[in-house]
Amino acid sequence: MDEKSKTKVSTKAAEAARKLKFETVKTFSALLTSAFGLVAAFAWNETVKEAINRYISAGSGLKSKLIYAIFVTLIAVAVSYWLSSVSARYQPDDEGEDNK
């Protein structure tokens, strides 16, 4: 193998290693963000339940659960919509051209 071929292979290997490192960091970042999001969701879960129980009369279990479910659903939809619009703003223009 000549020197030019060795350099080409070395460059390809370095680029593959860089891409692997980037994907690893990206994946761990997503996993850690999800984990903290889950912890925050549990905290809000208890807080919202307590607030509903405080302001809805005792004995109206189904009513309070329905209010809770609607409230959480509305928040989830609003946050999902907001995140998708933020994500769309930062999406590169050439996204997906490699898949053509």
URKA-V473969 format. One record per backbone hydrogen bond with DSSP energy under -0.5 kcal/mol. CO is the residue of the C=O (numbers start at 1). NH is the residue of the N-H. Records with the same first field share a line. If there is no record, write none. Layout:
BEGIN
CO: NH / NH
END
This chain:
BEGIN
2: 6
3: 7
4: 8
5: 9
6: 10
7: 11
8: 12
9: 13
10: 14
11: 15
12: 16
13: 17
14: 18
15: 19
16: 20
17: 21
18: 22
19: 23
20: 24
21: 25
22: 26
23: 27
24: 28
25: 29
26: 30
27: 31
28: 32
29: 33
30: 34
31: 35
32: 36
33: 37
34: 38
35: 39
36: 40
37: 41
38: 42
39: 43
40: 44
41: 45
42: 46
43: 47
44: 48
45: 49
46: 50
47: 51
48: 52
49: 53
50: 54
51: 55
52: 56
57: 60
60: 64
61: 65
62: 66
63: 67
64: 68
65: 69
66: 70
67: 71
68: 72
69: 73
70: 74
71: 75
72: 76
73: 77
74: 78
75: 79
76: 80
77: 81
78: 82
79: 83
80: 84
81: 85
82: 86
83: 87
84: 88
85: 89
86: 90
87: 91
88: 91
92: 95
94: 97
96: 99
97: 100
END
